[in-house]
Amino acid sequence: MASAPDQIPIRVHSKRGGNMIHPVSLESAPPPAAAAAESPNAVTYREVKHFKKWVPWLIPLFVVANIVMFIITMYVNNCPKNSISCVAGFLGRLSFQPFKENPLLGPSSSALEKMGALDVDRVVHEHQGWRLITCMWLHGGLFHLLANMLSLVVIGIRLEQEFGFVRIGLLYLISGLGGSLLSALFIQSNISVGASGALFGLLGAMLSELITNWTIYANKVAALVTLVIIIAINLAVGILPHVDNFAHIGGFLSGFLLGFVFLIRPQFGWVNQRYAPEGYSSHHPKFKTYQCVLWVLSLILLIVGFTVALVMLLRGEDLNDHCSWCHYLSCVPTSRWSCNTQPISCQAEQMGSQYTLTCSNNGRSRSYSLLNPTATQIQGLCTQLCR
């Protein structure tokens, strides 16, 4: 690895949204008068209300926060000052890095690192654990930001309407942390940014919510198959290079377990008895036994999993040393692309104002006429040369 502090490629989380699945309405119509007359033992229920509908405001706030953080990152990046050339130069200080350096229309890796990208060395050796959270508010480029925010709006707003801002907010943040932890345990040579771990957590929670609230769903089998296909496609996309599938998997597993804890709903029998006339007694439990079992098991797995992951990370463990095949979960090499994750570095030779850079990764060389270049400018040219 070269001495420049920003010689680390950008690894982003790519995420695409899916269709929402919702439970059937709990507003059961009272029995018809004729049917009630025929059955003298029939109980006339008062009107059963819907589950409470929440006005979503937290997910839109998250979207605004991500956009603001991207603008601030581009301002800190300051491409005209720190790079030889920029894309969309009319934006001035907010212009983008060259396509060869960042094809997503975004900042340099050094700017992302300054803003709080996930860097395992800094987390472990400099005790900057806050990067496990801040990285989920950063994005590698405009395309990355738009894809994730569109997914967040499609998935998150409907979930917040159904379950409220507290549960969905906690689910989003904890899932993002879970994605960061698994990513840091497997990918330690690159920085990582993106909200996709949290977004996969929302997808995982949708699946577990469907399972734990199975009895209140209509067309449940079709809904389950559809959701599983959506999740499988999104995880399959993660085997492409430069996509952090470990963050996807970590976020999904965290969200899946959190869904059993946060998104459990009362069963029909318990809801109905609350609206029965006075004097009518029934003994329907609020939750079924399997719901309670899943709740307890999921909570235990979450506590144990996060504790073990944090301890292993702070001890500097690299899980690739314990799992020789796990790297294929994040990238599968083919004849069309490589999965090389070695940091980008270059050797530089200077003769007057002439700089010759040689990429240590692929052996390419190129000469540049530069007058007092900064380390950031040299790193940007190195990144373009090595890609």
Short mmCIF file of the C-alpha atoms (twelve columns), coordinates in Angstrom:
data_MODEL
# 
_entry.id   MODEL 
# 
loop_
_atom_site.group_PDB 
_atom_site.id 
_atom_site.type_symbol 
_atom_site.label_atom_id 
_atom_site.label_alt_id 
_atom_site.label_comp_id 
_atom_site.label_asym_id 
_atom_site.label_seq_id 
_atom_site.Cartn_x 
_atom_site.Cartn_y 
_atom_site.Cartn_z 
_atom_site.pdbx_PDB_model_num 
ATOM 1   C CA . MET A 1   0.000   0.000   0.000   1 
ATOM 2   C CA . ALA A 2   1.402   3.394   -0.911  1 
ATOM 3   C CA . SER A 3   1.997   6.091   1.663   1 
ATOM 4   C CA . ALA A 4   -0.774  8.431   0.568   1 
ATOM 5   C CA . PRO A 5   -3.619  8.171   3.122   1 
ATOM 6   C CA . ASP A 6   -6.338  8.002   0.497   1 
ATOM 7   C CA . GLN A 7   -5.059  5.123   -1.570  1 
ATOM 8   C CA . ILE A 8   -8.108  3.011   -0.915  1 
ATOM 9   C CA . PRO A 9   -10.760 2.239   -3.549  1 
ATOM 10  C CA . ILE A 10  -14.402 2.973   -2.933  1 
ATOM 11  C CA . ARG A 11  -16.583 -0.013  -2.157  1 
ATOM 12  C CA . VAL A 12  -20.259 0.816   -2.295  1 
ATOM 13  C CA . HIS A 13  -23.443 -0.945  -1.350  1 
ATOM 14  C CA . SER A 14  -25.783 -1.246  -4.314  1 
ATOM 15  C CA . LYS A 15  -29.443 -1.674  -3.510  1 
ATOM 16  C CA . ARG A 16  -32.664 -1.963  -5.392  1 
ATOM 17  C CA . GLY A 17  -36.146 -1.788  -3.980  1 
ATOM 18  C CA . GLY A 18  -38.900 -4.379  -3.906  1 
ATOM 19  C CA . ASN A 19  -42.639 -4.630  -3.647  1 
ATOM 20  C CA . MET A 20  -44.352 -4.141  -0.328  1 
ATOM 21  C CA . ILE A 21  -46.609 -6.793  1.178   1 
ATOM 22  C CA . HIS A 22  -49.310 -5.881  3.662   1 
ATOM 23  C CA . PRO A 23  -51.601 -7.811  5.998   1 
ATOM 24  C CA . VAL A 24  -55.286 -8.095  5.392   1 
ATOM 25  C CA . SER A 25  -57.526 -5.567  7.084   1 
ATOM 26  C CA . LEU A 26  -58.670 -6.275  10.590  1 
ATOM 27  C CA . GLU A 27  -61.913 -4.378  10.083  1 
ATOM 28  C CA . SER A 28  -64.230 -7.348  10.185  1 
ATOM 29  C CA . ALA A 29  -67.788 -6.668  9.217   1 
ATOM 30  C CA . PRO A 30  -70.395 -7.671  11.852  1 
ATOM 31  C CA . PRO A 31  -72.403 -10.789 11.051  1 
ATOM 32  C CA . PRO A 32  -75.468 -10.124 8.872   1 
ATOM 33  C CA . ALA A 33  -78.745 -9.737  10.755  1 
ATOM 34  C CA . ALA A 34  -80.245 -12.780 9.078   1 
ATOM 35  C CA . ALA A 35  -77.332 -14.971 10.065  1 
ATOM 36  C CA . ALA A 36  -77.467 -13.649 13.613  1 
ATOM 37  C CA . ALA A 37  -81.174 -14.444 13.848  1 
ATOM 38  C CA . GLU A 38  -80.592 -18.012 12.675  1 
ATOM 39  C CA . SER A 39  -77.911 -18.559 15.294  1 
ATOM 40  C CA . PRO A 40  -79.164 -17.626 18.762  1 
ATOM 41  C CA . ASN A 41  -75.692 -18.138 20.229  1 
ATOM 42  C CA . ALA A 42  -74.052 -15.737 17.776  1 
ATOM 43  C CA . VAL A 43  -72.163 -12.854 19.341  1 
ATOM 44  C CA . THR A 44  -72.567 -9.426  17.800  1 
ATOM 45  C CA . TYR A 45  -69.231 -7.633  17.810  1 
ATOM 46  C CA . ARG A 46  -68.666 -3.948  17.774  1 
ATOM 47  C CA . GLU A 47  -66.763 -2.680  14.764  1 
ATOM 48  C CA . VAL A 48  -63.164 -3.834  14.752  1 
ATOM 49  C CA . LYS A 49  -60.813 -1.013  13.898  1 
ATOM 50  C CA . HIS A 50  -57.788 -1.087  11.630  1 
ATOM 51  C CA . PHE A 51  -54.313 -1.215  13.084  1 
ATOM 52  C CA . LYS A 52  -53.187 2.318   13.738  1 
ATOM 53  C CA . LYS A 53  -51.872 4.103   10.660  1 
ATOM 54  C CA . TRP A 54  -48.876 6.342   11.259  1 
ATOM 55  C CA . VAL A 55  -47.977 9.493   9.365   1 
ATOM 56  C CA . PRO A 56  -44.479 8.827   7.977   1 
ATOM 57  C CA . TRP A 57  -41.928 11.531  8.722   1 
ATOM 58  C CA . LEU A 58  -38.781 9.686   9.827   1 
ATOM 59  C CA . ILE A 59  -38.060 7.962   6.506   1 
ATOM 60  C CA . PRO A 60  -38.411 11.262  4.568   1 
ATOM 61  C CA . LEU A 61  -36.088 12.806  7.175   1 
ATOM 62  C CA . PHE A 62  -33.572 10.009  6.554   1 
ATOM 63  C CA . VAL A 63  -33.737 10.729  2.815   1 
ATOM 64  C CA . VAL A 64  -33.099 14.438  3.390   1 
ATOM 65  C CA . ALA A 65  -30.215 13.630  5.768   1 
ATOM 66  C CA . ASN A 66  -28.556 11.390  3.161   1 
ATOM 67  C CA . ILE A 67  -28.893 14.054  0.474   1 
ATOM 68  C CA . VAL A 68  -27.475 16.752  2.772   1 
ATOM 69  C CA . MET A 69  -24.544 14.495  3.703   1 
ATOM 70  C CA . PHE A 70  -23.802 13.892  0.022   1 
ATOM 71  C CA . ILE A 71  -23.760 17.637  -0.682  1 
ATOM 72  C CA . ILE A 72  -21.457 18.239  2.293   1 
ATOM 73  C CA . THR A 73  -19.167 15.424  1.112   1 
ATOM 74  C CA . MET A 74  -18.930 16.963  -2.358  1 
ATOM 75  C CA . TYR A 75  -18.142 20.336  -0.770  1 
ATOM 76  C CA . VAL A 76  -15.345 18.769  1.291   1 
ATOM 77  C CA . ASN A 77  -14.129 16.885  -1.792  1 
ATOM 78  C CA . ASN A 78  -13.540 20.174  -3.686  1 
ATOM 79  C CA . CYS A 79  -12.636 18.543  -6.998  1 
ATOM 80  C CA . PRO A 80  -11.354 21.727  -8.762  1 
ATOM 81  C CA . LYS A 81  -8.712  22.189  -6.063  1 
ATOM 82  C CA . ASN A 82  -7.706  18.568  -5.487  1 
ATOM 83  C CA . SER A 83  -7.947  17.006  -8.961  1 
ATOM 84  C CA . ILE A 84  -6.507  17.684  -12.385 1 
ATOM 85  C CA . SER A 85  -9.902  17.383  -14.091 1 
ATOM 86  C CA . CYS A 86  -13.537 17.214  -12.963 1 
ATOM 87  C CA . VAL A 87  -16.929 16.165  -14.304 1 
ATOM 88  C CA . ALA A 88  -19.659 18.855  -14.434 1 
ATOM 89  C CA . GLY A 89  -17.176 21.632  -13.755 1 
ATOM 90  C CA . PHE A 90  -19.965 24.230  -13.843 1 
ATOM 91  C CA . LEU A 91  -20.915 23.005  -10.353 1 
ATOM 92  C CA . GLY A 92  -17.696 24.494  -9.054  1 
ATOM 93  C CA . ARG A 93  -16.671 23.064  -5.707  1 
ATOM 94  C CA . LEU A 94  -19.483 20.481  -5.945  1 
ATOM 95  C CA . SER A 95  -18.262 19.017  -9.254  1 
ATOM 96  C CA . PHE A 96  -17.534 15.284  -9.488  1 
ATOM 97  C CA . GLN A 97  -14.327 13.291  -9.720  1 
ATOM 98  C CA . PRO A 98  -13.335 12.014  -13.208 1 
ATOM 99  C CA . PHE A 99  -15.278 8.987   -14.461 1 
ATOM 100 C CA . LYS A 100 -12.186 6.775   -14.448 1 
ATOM 101 C CA . GLU A 101 -11.687 7.521   -10.767 1 
ATOM 102 C CA . ASN A 102 -15.343 7.346   -9.706  1 
ATOM 103 C CA . PRO A 103 -17.873 6.200   -12.343 1 
ATOM 104 C CA . LEU A 104 -20.758 6.818   -9.918  1 
ATOM 105 C CA . LEU A 105 -20.458 10.634  -10.186 1 
ATOM 106 C CA . GLY A 106 -19.144 11.252  -6.717  1 
ATOM 107 C CA . PRO A 107 -16.219 12.238  -4.508  1 
ATOM 108 C CA . SER A 108 -12.781 10.744  -4.052  1 
ATOM 109 C CA . SER A 109 -12.103 7.967   -1.583  1 
ATOM 110 C CA . SER A 110 -10.079 10.385  0.542   1 
ATOM 111 C CA . ALA A 111 -13.080 12.714  0.909   1 
ATOM 112 C CA . LEU A 112 -15.296 9.796   1.934   1 
ATOM 113 C CA . GLU A 113 -12.712 8.709   4.476   1 
ATOM 114 C CA . LYS A 114 -12.627 12.217  5.954   1 
ATOM 115 C CA . MET A 115 -16.423 12.200  6.244   1 
ATOM 116 C CA . GLY A 116 -16.572 8.900   8.139   1 
ATOM 117 C CA . ALA A 117 -16.426 5.988   5.688   1 
ATOM 118 C CA . LEU A 118 -15.944 2.545   7.225   1 
ATOM 119 C CA . ASP A 119 -12.195 1.956   7.515   1 
ATOM 120 C CA . VAL A 120 -11.355 -1.122  9.565   1 
ATOM 121 C CA . ASP A 121 -7.837  0.056   10.429  1 
ATOM 122 C CA . ARG A 122 -9.205  3.267   11.922  1 
ATOM 123 C CA . VAL A 123 -11.970 1.437   13.783  1 
ATOM 124 C CA . VAL A 124 -9.620  -1.127  15.328  1 
ATOM 125 C CA . HIS A 125 -6.380  0.764   15.856  1 
ATOM 126 C CA . GLU A 126 -7.607  4.344   16.273  1 
ATOM 127 C CA . HIS A 127 -10.792 3.452   18.182  1 
ATOM 128 C CA . GLN A 128 -13.088 5.206   15.690  1 
ATOM 129 C CA . GLY A 129 -16.056 2.907   16.201  1 
ATOM 130 C CA . TRP A 130 -18.433 5.681   15.165  1 
ATOM 131 C CA . ARG A 131 -17.521 4.876   11.565  1 
ATOM 132 C CA . LEU A 132 -19.729 1.777   11.821  1 
ATOM 133 C CA . ILE A 133 -22.699 4.178   11.904  1 
ATOM 134 C CA . THR A 134 -21.517 7.180   9.882   1 
ATOM 135 C CA . CYS A 135 -20.689 5.075   6.823   1 
ATOM 136 C CA . MET A 136 -24.383 4.322   6.283   1 
ATOM 137 C CA . TRP A 137 -25.093 8.043   5.735   1 
ATOM 138 C CA . LEU A 138 -22.480 8.397   2.985   1 
ATOM 139 C CA . HIS A 139 -22.664 7.400   -0.674  1 
ATOM 140 C CA . GLY A 140 -20.048 6.768   -3.327  1 
ATOM 141 C CA . GLY A 141 -21.776 8.840   -5.978  1 
ATOM 142 C CA . LEU A 142 -24.938 10.410  -7.306  1 
ATOM 143 C CA . PHE A 143 -26.119 7.171   -8.957  1 
ATOM 144 C CA . HIS A 144 -25.516 5.266   -5.720  1 
ATOM 145 C CA . LEU A 145 -27.446 7.886   -3.740  1 
ATOM 146 C CA . LEU A 146 -30.439 7.944   -6.092  1 
ATOM 147 C CA . ALA A 147 -30.748 4.134   -6.175  1 
ATOM 148 C CA . ASN A 148 -30.662 3.811   -2.400  1 
ATOM 149 C CA . MET A 149 -32.986 6.733   -1.678  1 
ATOM 150 C CA . LEU A 150 -35.565 5.480   -4.187  1 
ATOM 151 C CA . SER A 151 -35.465 2.078   -2.493  1 
ATOM 152 C CA . LEU A 152 -35.755 3.682   0.939   1 
ATOM 153 C CA . VAL A 153 -38.833 5.663   -0.096  1 
ATOM 154 C CA . VAL A 154 -40.545 2.648   -1.690  1 
ATOM 155 C CA . ILE A 155 -39.858 0.271   1.206   1 
ATOM 156 C CA . GLY A 156 -39.501 2.499   4.234   1 
ATOM 157 C CA . ILE A 157 -42.510 4.806   3.989   1 
ATOM 158 C CA . ARG A 158 -45.048 1.974   3.851   1 
ATOM 159 C CA . LEU A 159 -43.340 0.181   6.747   1 
ATOM 160 C CA . GLU A 160 -43.385 3.362   8.822   1 
ATOM 161 C CA . GLN A 161 -47.085 3.801   8.032   1 
ATOM 162 C CA . GLU A 162 -47.764 0.288   9.309   1 
ATOM 163 C CA . PHE A 163 -45.476 0.126   12.348  1 
ATOM 164 C CA . GLY A 164 -44.508 3.673   13.329  1 
ATOM 165 C CA . PHE A 165 -41.311 5.689   13.389  1 
ATOM 166 C CA . VAL A 166 -39.840 4.215   16.599  1 
ATOM 167 C CA . ARG A 167 -39.772 0.584   15.496  1 
ATOM 168 C CA . ILE A 168 -38.787 1.283   11.888  1 
ATOM 169 C CA . GLY A 169 -36.162 3.830   12.925  1 
ATOM 170 C CA . LEU A 170 -34.527 1.381   15.332  1 
ATOM 171 C CA . LEU A 171 -34.782 -1.412  12.774  1 
ATOM 172 C CA . TYR A 172 -33.082 0.745   10.127  1 
ATOM 173 C CA . LEU A 173 -30.218 1.862   12.373  1 
ATOM 174 C CA . ILE A 174 -29.529 -1.525  13.987  1 
ATOM 175 C CA . SER A 175 -29.645 -3.289  10.609  1 
ATOM 176 C CA . GLY A 176 -27.180 -0.757  9.211   1 
ATOM 177 C CA . LEU A 177 -24.868 -1.456  12.144  1 
ATOM 178 C CA . GLY A 178 -25.181 -5.195  11.531  1 
ATOM 179 C CA . GLY A 179 -24.253 -4.715  7.885   1 
ATOM 180 C CA . SER A 180 -21.232 -2.602  8.828   1 
ATOM 181 C CA . LEU A 181 -20.028 -5.205  11.334  1 
ATOM 182 C CA . LEU A 182 -20.136 -8.132  8.917   1 
ATOM 183 C CA . SER A 183 -18.537 -6.034  6.183   1 
ATOM 184 C CA . ALA A 184 -15.717 -4.985  8.519   1 
ATOM 185 C CA . LEU A 185 -15.058 -8.590  9.543   1 
ATOM 186 C CA . PHE A 186 -14.607 -9.763  5.943   1 
ATOM 187 C CA . ILE A 187 -13.488 -6.733  3.899   1 
ATOM 188 C CA . GLN A 188 -10.583 -5.006  5.613   1 
ATOM 189 C CA . SER A 189 -8.514  -3.564  2.771   1 
ATOM 190 C CA . ASN A 190 -11.067 -1.098  1.395   1 
ATOM 191 C CA . ILE A 191 -13.313 1.622   2.724   1 
ATOM 192 C CA . SER A 192 -17.065 1.076   2.540   1 
ATOM 193 C CA . VAL A 193 -20.028 3.447   2.338   1 
ATOM 194 C CA . GLY A 194 -23.761 3.215   1.696   1 
ATOM 195 C CA . ALA A 195 -27.178 2.655   3.231   1 
ATOM 196 C CA . SER A 196 -27.758 -0.720  1.602   1 
ATOM 197 C CA . GLY A 197 -27.138 -2.714  4.774   1 
ATOM 198 C CA . ALA A 198 -29.993 -0.834  6.437   1 
ATOM 199 C CA . LEU A 199 -32.175 -1.233  3.342   1 
ATOM 200 C CA . PHE A 200 -31.594 -4.979  3.273   1 
ATOM 201 C CA . GLY A 201 -32.543 -4.944  6.935   1 
ATOM 202 C CA . LEU A 202 -35.938 -3.547  5.972   1 
ATOM 203 C CA . LEU A 203 -36.315 -6.327  3.384   1 
ATOM 204 C CA . GLY A 204 -35.365 -8.950  5.959   1 
ATOM 205 C CA . ALA A 205 -37.863 -7.486  8.421   1 
ATOM 206 C CA . MET A 206 -40.603 -7.676  5.789   1 
ATOM 207 C CA . LEU A 207 -39.917 -11.397 5.428   1 
ATOM 208 C CA . SER A 208 -39.911 -12.151 9.162   1 
ATOM 209 C CA . GLU A 209 -42.995 -9.970  9.681   1 
ATOM 210 C CA . LEU A 210 -44.825 -12.064 7.096   1 
ATOM 211 C CA . ILE A 211 -43.762 -15.252 8.885   1 
ATOM 212 C CA . THR A 212 -44.571 -14.194 12.445  1 
ATOM 213 C CA . ASN A 213 -47.920 -12.645 11.451  1 
ATOM 214 C CA . TRP A 214 -48.750 -15.508 9.085   1 
ATOM 215 C CA . THR A 215 -52.375 -15.958 10.157  1 
ATOM 216 C CA . ILE A 216 -53.458 -12.393 9.337   1 
ATOM 217 C CA . TYR A 217 -52.269 -12.415 5.723   1 
ATOM 218 C CA . ALA A 218 -54.279 -12.996 2.571   1 
ATOM 219 C CA . ASN A 219 -52.556 -14.808 -0.332  1 
ATOM 220 C CA . LYS A 220 -49.729 -15.548 2.078   1 
ATOM 221 C CA . VAL A 221 -47.949 -18.192 -0.026  1 
ATOM 222 C CA . ALA A 222 -47.850 -15.961 -3.100  1 
ATOM 223 C CA . ALA A 223 -46.647 -13.070 -0.947  1 
ATOM 224 C CA . LEU A 224 -43.892 -15.217 0.572   1 
ATOM 225 C CA . VAL A 225 -42.681 -16.509 -2.804  1 
ATOM 226 C CA . THR A 226 -42.654 -12.989 -4.264  1 
ATOM 227 C CA . LEU A 227 -40.683 -11.573 -1.355  1 
ATOM 228 C CA . VAL A 228 -38.142 -14.424 -1.381  1 
ATOM 229 C CA . ILE A 229 -37.562 -13.926 -5.121  1 
ATOM 230 C CA . ILE A 230 -37.031 -10.178 -4.638  1 
ATOM 231 C CA . ILE A 231 -34.517 -10.782 -1.841  1 
ATOM 232 C CA . ALA A 232 -32.689 -13.500 -3.815  1 
ATOM 233 C CA . ILE A 233 -32.310 -11.240 -6.866  1 
ATOM 234 C CA . ASN A 234 -30.940 -8.390  -4.768  1 
ATOM 235 C CA . LEU A 235 -28.455 -10.665 -3.007  1 
ATOM 236 C CA . ALA A 236 -27.406 -12.147 -6.364  1 
ATOM 237 C CA . VAL A 237 -26.536 -8.665  -7.621  1 
ATOM 238 C CA . GLY A 238 -24.132 -8.454  -4.694  1 
ATOM 239 C CA . ILE A 239 -21.735 -10.988 -6.213  1 
ATOM 240 C CA . LEU A 240 -20.683 -8.362  -8.774  1 
ATOM 241 C CA . PRO A 241 -17.346 -6.617  -8.146  1 
ATOM 242 C CA . HIS A 242 -17.233 -3.377  -6.112  1 
ATOM 243 C CA . VAL A 243 -20.544 -4.227  -4.401  1 
ATOM 244 C CA . ASP A 244 -20.314 -4.949  -0.674  1 
ATOM 245 C CA . ASN A 245 -22.518 -8.022  -0.386  1 
ATOM 246 C CA . PHE A 246 -21.329 -8.705  3.163   1 
ATOM 247 C CA . ALA A 247 -23.033 -5.471  4.221   1 
ATOM 248 C CA . HIS A 248 -26.163 -6.689  2.421   1 
ATOM 249 C CA . ILE A 249 -26.053 -10.072 4.162   1 
ATOM 250 C CA . GLY A 250 -25.304 -8.599  7.585   1 
ATOM 251 C CA . GLY A 251 -28.094 -6.056  7.249   1 
ATOM 252 C CA . PHE A 252 -30.539 -8.670  6.000   1 
ATOM 253 C CA . LEU A 253 -29.843 -11.114 8.842   1 
ATOM 254 C CA . SER A 254 -30.102 -8.330  11.422  1 
ATOM 255 C CA . GLY A 255 -33.366 -7.060  9.958   1 
ATOM 256 C CA . PHE A 256 -34.767 -10.586 9.678   1 
ATOM 257 C CA . LEU A 257 -34.251 -11.200 13.399  1 
ATOM 258 C CA . LEU A 258 -35.387 -7.699  14.352  1 
ATOM 259 C CA . GLY A 259 -38.629 -8.231  12.441  1 
ATOM 260 C CA . PHE A 260 -39.601 -11.041 14.823  1 
ATOM 261 C CA . VAL A 261 -38.920 -8.697  17.759  1 
ATOM 262 C CA . PHE A 262 -40.288 -5.345  16.556  1 
ATOM 263 C CA . LEU A 263 -43.028 -6.202  14.049  1 
ATOM 264 C CA . ILE A 264 -45.079 -8.838  15.877  1 
ATOM 265 C CA . ARG A 265 -48.865 -8.248  15.670  1 
ATOM 266 C CA . PRO A 266 -51.758 -9.491  17.877  1 
ATOM 267 C CA . GLN A 267 -53.839 -12.348 16.482  1 
ATOM 268 C CA . PHE A 268 -57.420 -12.072 15.234  1 
ATOM 269 C CA . GLY A 269 -58.995 -13.855 18.194  1 
ATOM 270 C CA . TRP A 270 -57.486 -11.457 20.721  1 
ATOM 271 C CA . VAL A 271 -58.397 -8.398  18.628  1 
ATOM 272 C CA . ASN A 272 -61.981 -9.598  18.186  1 
ATOM 273 C CA . GLN A 273 -62.563 -10.281 21.883  1 
ATOM 274 C CA . ARG A 274 -61.602 -6.689  22.694  1 
ATOM 275 C CA . TYR A 275 -64.636 -5.567  20.693  1 
ATOM 276 C CA . ALA A 276 -67.064 -8.184  21.999  1 
ATOM 277 C CA . PRO A 277 -70.150 -7.026  23.958  1 
ATOM 278 C CA . GLU A 278 -70.018 -6.809  27.727  1 
ATOM 279 C CA . GLY A 279 -70.560 -10.111 29.486  1 
ATOM 280 C CA . TYR A 280 -68.987 -12.146 26.692  1 
ATOM 281 C CA . SER A 281 -65.863 -13.941 27.866  1 
ATOM 282 C CA . SER A 282 -63.165 -15.584 25.809  1 
ATOM 283 C CA . HIS A 283 -59.608 -16.636 26.462  1 
ATOM 284 C CA . HIS A 284 -57.724 -15.867 23.260  1 
ATOM 285 C CA . PRO A 285 -54.061 -15.028 23.966  1 
ATOM 286 C CA . LYS A 286 -52.649 -11.862 22.434  1 
ATOM 287 C CA . PHE A 287 -49.887 -13.758 20.644  1 
ATOM 288 C CA . LYS A 288 -49.584 -17.342 19.487  1 
ATOM 289 C CA . THR A 289 -46.995 -19.635 21.029  1 
ATOM 290 C CA . TYR A 290 -44.831 -19.746 17.908  1 
ATOM 291 C CA . GLN A 291 -44.719 -15.921 17.862  1 
ATOM 292 C CA . CYS A 292 -43.403 -15.828 21.425  1 
ATOM 293 C CA . VAL A 293 -40.835 -18.537 20.703  1 
ATOM 294 C CA . LEU A 294 -39.571 -16.666 17.631  1 
ATOM 295 C CA . TRP A 295 -39.436 -13.417 19.632  1 
ATOM 296 C CA . VAL A 296 -37.270 -14.949 22.375  1 
ATOM 297 C CA . LEU A 297 -34.951 -16.854 20.016  1 
ATOM 298 C CA . SER A 298 -34.450 -13.817 17.771  1 
ATOM 299 C CA . LEU A 299 -33.645 -11.534 20.695  1 
ATOM 300 C CA . ILE A 300 -31.082 -14.006 22.033  1 
ATOM 301 C CA . LEU A 301 -29.460 -14.433 18.607  1 
ATOM 302 C CA . LEU A 302 -29.295 -10.662 18.127  1 
ATOM 303 C CA . ILE A 303 -27.621 -10.027 21.473  1 
ATOM 304 C CA . VAL A 304 -25.144 -12.887 21.076  1 
ATOM 305 C CA . GLY A 305 -24.430 -12.122 17.419  1 
ATOM 306 C CA . PHE A 306 -23.740 -8.417  17.899  1 
ATOM 307 C CA . THR A 307 -21.636 -9.044  21.006  1 
ATOM 308 C CA . VAL A 308 -19.469 -11.673 19.312  1 
ATOM 309 C CA . ALA A 309 -19.085 -9.556  16.158  1 
ATOM 310 C CA . LEU A 310 -18.007 -6.464  18.112  1 
ATOM 311 C CA . VAL A 311 -15.493 -8.436  20.184  1 
ATOM 312 C CA . MET A 312 -13.994 -10.081 17.089  1 
ATOM 313 C CA . LEU A 313 -13.770 -6.748  15.260  1 
ATOM 314 C CA . LEU A 314 -12.054 -4.946  18.142  1 
ATOM 315 C CA . ARG A 315 -9.596  -7.843  18.411  1 
ATOM 316 C CA . GLY A 316 -8.699  -7.333  14.744  1 
ATOM 317 C CA . GLU A 317 -10.058 -10.680 13.552  1 
ATOM 318 C CA . ASP A 318 -10.325 -11.321 9.811   1 
ATOM 319 C CA . LEU A 319 -13.042 -13.912 9.202   1 
ATOM 320 C CA . ASN A 320 -11.502 -14.807 5.837   1 
ATOM 321 C CA . ASP A 321 -8.817  -16.620 7.844   1 
ATOM 322 C CA . HIS A 322 -11.524 -18.893 9.267   1 
ATOM 323 C CA . CYS A 323 -13.620 -19.284 6.096   1 
ATOM 324 C CA . SER A 324 -11.687 -19.841 2.881   1 
ATOM 325 C CA . TRP A 325 -14.745 -19.753 0.620   1 
ATOM 326 C CA . CYS A 326 -16.755 -16.915 2.174   1 
ATOM 327 C CA . HIS A 327 -15.249 -14.306 -0.147  1 
ATOM 328 C CA . TYR A 328 -17.360 -15.810 -2.947  1 
ATOM 329 C CA . LEU A 329 -20.455 -14.490 -1.149  1 
ATOM 330 C CA . SER A 330 -19.357 -10.967 -2.064  1 
ATOM 331 C CA . CYS A 331 -17.768 -11.447 -5.477  1 
ATOM 332 C CA . VAL A 332 -17.557 -14.356 -7.915  1 
ATOM 333 C CA . PRO A 333 -14.750 -13.929 -10.493 1 
ATOM 334 C CA . THR A 334 -15.576 -14.564 -14.146 1 
ATOM 335 C CA . SER A 335 -13.927 -14.022 -17.516 1 
ATOM 336 C CA . ARG A 336 -15.580 -10.577 -17.625 1 
ATOM 337 C CA . TRP A 337 -14.393 -9.188  -14.286 1 
ATOM 338 C CA . SER A 338 -11.883 -9.691  -11.506 1 
ATOM 339 C CA . CYS A 339 -12.514 -9.766  -7.776  1 
ATOM 340 C CA . ASN A 340 -9.121  -8.354  -6.828  1 
ATOM 341 C CA . THR A 341 -9.632  -6.199  -3.740  1 
ATOM 342 C CA . GLN A 342 -6.027  -5.116  -3.228  1 
ATOM 343 C CA . PRO A 343 -5.643  -1.404  -2.442  1 
ATOM 344 C CA . ILE A 344 -4.665  0.776   -5.378  1 
ATOM 345 C CA . SER A 345 -1.114  2.121   -5.211  1 
ATOM 346 C CA . CYS A 346 1.383   3.686   -7.593  1 
ATOM 347 C CA . GLN A 347 5.098   4.370   -7.769  1 
ATOM 348 C CA . ALA A 348 5.968   7.957   -8.703  1 
ATOM 349 C CA . GLU A 349 9.095   9.335   -10.352 1 
ATOM 350 C CA . GLN A 350 9.678   13.065  -10.750 1 
ATOM 351 C CA . MET A 351 11.931  14.912  -13.162 1 
ATOM 352 C CA . GLY A 352 11.286  18.625  -12.892 1 
ATOM 353 C CA . SER A 353 7.587   19.156  -13.523 1 
ATOM 354 C CA . GLN A 354 7.278   15.740  -15.175 1 
ATOM 355 C CA . TYR A 355 5.697   13.013  -13.060 1 
ATOM 356 C CA . THR A 356 5.700   9.380   -14.150 1 
ATOM 357 C CA . LEU A 357 3.250   7.130   -12.341 1 
ATOM 358 C CA . THR A 358 3.369   3.332   -12.495 1 
ATOM 359 C CA . CYS A 359 0.400   1.375   -11.159 1 
ATOM 360 C CA . SER A 360 1.541   -1.368  -8.805  1 
ATOM 361 C CA . ASN A 361 -1.649  -3.340  -9.514  1 
ATOM 362 C CA . ASN A 362 -1.511  -3.645  -13.317 1 
ATOM 363 C CA . GLY A 363 1.935   -2.281  -14.303 1 
ATOM 364 C CA . ARG A 364 0.598   0.579   -16.447 1 
ATOM 365 C CA . SER A 365 2.678   3.753   -16.649 1 
ATOM 366 C CA . ARG A 366 1.909   7.297   -17.719 1 
ATOM 367 C CA . SER A 367 3.646   10.663  -17.550 1 
ATOM 368 C CA . TYR A 368 2.003   13.909  -16.457 1 
ATOM 369 C CA . SER A 369 3.094   17.528  -16.512 1 
ATOM 370 C CA . LEU A 370 2.297   18.748  -13.014 1 
ATOM 371 C CA . LEU A 371 3.346   21.809  -11.066 1 
ATOM 372 C CA . ASN A 372 3.467   21.189  -7.310  1 
ATOM 373 C CA . PRO A 373 0.752   18.480  -7.261  1 
ATOM 374 C CA . THR A 374 -0.911  17.587  -3.987  1 
ATOM 375 C CA . ALA A 375 -1.062  14.053  -2.591  1 
ATOM 376 C CA . THR A 376 -4.800  13.998  -3.354  1 
ATOM 377 C CA . GLN A 377 -4.173  14.911  -7.007  1 
ATOM 378 C CA . ILE A 378 -1.562  12.192  -7.369  1 
ATOM 379 C CA . GLN A 379 -3.892  9.651   -5.765  1 
ATOM 380 C CA . GLY A 380 -6.675  10.609  -8.176  1 
ATOM 381 C CA . LEU A 381 -4.386  10.086  -11.164 1 
ATOM 382 C CA . CYS A 382 -3.224  6.780   -9.680  1 
ATOM 383 C CA . THR A 383 -6.809  5.589   -9.299  1 
ATOM 384 C CA . GLN A 384 -7.580  6.452   -12.933 1 
ATOM 385 C CA . LEU A 385 -4.404  4.703   -14.109 1 
ATOM 386 C CA . CYS A 386 -5.106  1.503   -12.195 1 
ATOM 387 C CA . ARG A 387 -8.719  1.116   -13.347 1 
# 
